[in-house]
């Protein structure tokens, strides 16, 4: 993709040349999820600005890119593209290619407010999600399993997509996520419910000897599934396909909201807030955090087994299991 960005004759004085030779290796490569920034550059900024001289790009050129994204209702995407544009031009200033940032004069609040991170699916919405995934015969089995595992384990998408079979101990029913894959840079152990173990076993059968739990669907199996793949899968069930209505018609949510969903439901079920926070791999400060890492694995296993039964009840239409005693 980077080779495709760089056309003959584009040097550092052009937007495309600067992005290729400077911004990608010097800035984007240091990002936690560089592919997201690369995708936004390729989709939104490069088509319009690639051949333009950096010094000739005006604020109006940036607005011509941002406004159509906002008009489609994608306010948060528009905000992120604007932030990315500001970063490109700021780096160009540092590299003494230009003296002003044409994106700087566009305030983020003009695009729209930052998205509220409070979306959690209700029980009825979870039922609808499971029904939609069951009906989505156009998705691969790997897509459906991955989304369910995100719910069952409360992990982040990147942790699942980049995990290898060496991290998963199916006999011990544990998934040991290394520090290099964790947002907080600290290794994390996920106790696996029987349902999660069964899904991991199915993925292993489908992996075809790949070292990755979820290898790329096409091409080389020694690479993990692309970061955007599960987002694409979710979009397919939430949008009409040709003449067919969308399978899922609940308000918009993201895969990351599944973590908040689990936290909300488990808190409502009365489970210990520390167990929930540790299952989400949120940092617990001081000695309390050290204690949590040493002694709460069994407690979290019990809780996640309940969570798996709870989700299974919603998926099957059976009565959702009730927890008889609230955690201390």
C-alpha positions, -999 to 999 in steps of 0.1 A, spaced: 0 0 0 28 24 8 44 16 -26 11 25 -42 10 58 -24 44 69 -39 41 79 -76 71 87 -97 82 123 -93 65 128 -59 92 142 -36 89 156 0 75 189 -13 42 172 -23 16 159 2 19 123 -12 57 123 -12 60 138 23 35 112 36 54 83 20 89 94 28 85 112 61 51 110 79 46 72 75 80 61 87 87 88 113 52 93 128 26 67 118 51 38 124 52 48 161 14 47 165 -2 19 185 -24 10 155 -6 24 124 -29 7 99 -58 28 111 -39 60 102 -27 45 69 -63 36 60 -76 72 67 -47 86 46 -55 64 17 -92 67 19 -97 104 26 -66 126 23 -44 112 -4 -69 110 -32 -74 147 -31 -40 160 -20 -14 134 -32 -1 155 -61 -5 189 -44 25 209 -32 24 212 6 29 249 5 -1 254 -18 -27 235 2 -53 258 18 -78 254 46 -105 252 20 -89 221 6 -91 204 40 -127 214 45 -136 200 10 -125 166 24 -139 169 59 -174 183 51 -186 154 29 -176 129 56 -195 149 82 -225 152 58 -228 114 58 -232 115 96 -197 102 103 -188 130 127 -162 110 146 -145 98 115 -144 134 102 -128 145 135 -102 118 132 -93 127 96 -90 164 106 -67 154 135 -46 133 111 -43 162 86 -32 185 114 -5 160 124 8 157 88 12 194 83 26 199 118 53 173 110 59 191 77 66 223 97 90 204 119 108 191 88 109 227 74 88 220 43 62 246 51 57 274 76 20 272 84 -5 245 91 -36 249 69 -56 225 90 -49 243 123 -75 270 117 -104 244 117 -116 238 152 -127 203 161 -158 216 177 -168 229 143 -169 194 130 -189 181 160 -185 170 196 -163 141 206 -182 109 207 -196 98 240 -181 65 251 -212 52 269 -228 28 245 -237 -5 260 -260 -30 244 -292 -40 263 -303 -76 267 -328 -72 238 -300 -57 216 -277 -86 225 -305 -110 214 -308 -91 182 -270 -93 176 -269 -131 181 -299 -135 158 -283 -114 131 -250 -133 133 -268 -166 130 -287 -153 99 -256 -138 83 -247 -167 60 -226 -143 39 -201 -140 67 -174 -166 73 -175 -187 104 -143 -170 116 -160 -136 116 -189 -149 138 -166 -167 162 -144 -137 166 -172 -113 175 -186 -138 200 -152 -142 215 -149 -105 220 -181 -106 240 -171 -137 260 -136 -126 269 -141 -88 272 -108 -84 253 -99 -57 228 -101 -64 191 -64 -60 185 -55 -85 213 -76 -112 197 -66 -105 161 -29 -106 169 -28 -135 193 -10 -167 185 -17 -203 194 13 -202 217 -6 -178 239 -36 -201 243 -36 -230 267 -69 -249 259 -62 -276 285 -59 -251 313 -87 -230 297 -65 -198 298 -55 -173 272 -22 -156 282 -20 -123 263 16 -111 262 25 -75 272 34 -66 237 -3 -70 226 -18 -52 256 -27 -15 256 -12 -10 290 19 -29 282 13 -55 309 6 -92 303 -30 -103 309 -45 -138 316 -80 -144 304 -98 -174 320 -118 -191 293 -153 -204 298 -162 -238 283 -180 -220 255 -149 -199 248 -127 -230 248 -150 -247 223 -148 -216 200 -110 -215 202 -108 -252 194 -130 -246 163 -107 -217 153 -77 -240 157 -92 -265 133 -98 -238 108 -64 -221 112 -47 -247 89 -15 -247 109 -12 -210 110 6 -196 142 -22 -170 145 -56 -176 161 -72 -156 134 -50 -158 103 -56 -136 72 -87 -148 53 -69 -145 19 -33 -147 9 -6 -156 34 -18 -176 65 13 -166 84 -2 -131 89 -30 -122 113 -64 -111 101 -65 -74 91 -75 -49 117 -106 -37 97 -120 -71 89 -143 -75 119 -155 -39 115 -164 -48 79 -182 -79 92 -203 -59 117 -211 -33 90 -224 -61 67 -251 -72 92 -260 -36 102 -266 -23 66 -289 -33 38 -274 -56 13 -289 -49 -21 -326 -53 -19 -324 -71 14 -330 -52 47 -303 -50 73 -302 -80 96 -294 -58 126 -314 -26 131 -304 -15 166 -286 19 171 -250 21 160 -224 5 182 -187 -5 177 -169 -37 186 -152 -18 215 -187 -12 229 -190 -49 236 -165 -45 264 -187 -18 280 -217 -40 275 -200 -68 295 -190 -44 322 -225 -30 324 -243 -63 325 -219 -78 351 -221 -48 373 -259 -51 372 -256 -88 381 -238 -77 412 -202 -89 405 -173 -74 423 -162 -42 404 -125 -51 408 -130 -84 391 -148 -67 362 -121 -40 359 -93 -66 360 -111 -86 333 -111 -55 312 -74 -52 318 -78 -18 334 -49 -9 356 -54 -12 394 -28 10 412 -5 1 440 -5 -30 461 -41 -36 453 -32 -42 417 -5 -67 427 -30 -86 448 -56 -86 420 -31 -102 396 -22 -129 421 -56 -140 436 -85 -130 414 -81 -155 385 -105 -180 400 -130 -153 409 -129 -140 373 -132 -175 359 -165 -180 379 -177 -146 367 -169 -152 330 -185 -186 332 -217 -169 344 -213 -143 316 -210 -171 290 -241 -188 303 -259 -154 303 -250 -148 267 -259 -184 258 -293 -179 272 -299 -148 252 -286 -164 220 -309 -195 224 -339 -176 236 -339 -195 269 -344 -178 303 -313 -158 312 -297 -173 343 -299 -153 374 -271 -150 399 -283 -162 433 -258 -142 454 -243 -108 449 -205 -106 451 -190 -89 481 
